[in-house]
C-alpha cells in the first residue's frame, strides 16, 4: 500500500487524562477548538469521547479525540492538528498520546 493511500485512510486518535474538577472548562475549550478546525478544514470530522469505565472519585478521567477526513490526514494536516491542539484542554494531567489507525486492506482487492 502506498504512502498516499495510507494517508488517505489514516485516522488519528489522541488520549490523555483530565482533572475531574476541570471537565467543564476543558470540554468547552476543546470543543471550540475542534469546531474552529472543522470550519477551517471542511470535511474534517472531530470527536471527543470519555472512557466509559467509571473513574474513582478524584481520579483523572481519560478522554479520546478522534480526527478523520475523507481526503486523508497528510503530514502537513497532522502537524497543523498537533500545533492547534497542543496546549488543550485546560486541566489535562498527562501528555497527549497519539495513535494512528487505518482500515485493514480488503484481501479480495488488495486495497
Secondary structure, DSSP 8 states (H G I E B T S, - for coil): --HHHHHHH-EEEEEEEE-GGGHHHHHHHHHHHHHHHHHHSTT-EEEEEE-SS---TTS-EEEEEEEE-TT---HHHHHHHHHHHTT-STTB-S--EEEEE-----TTT--
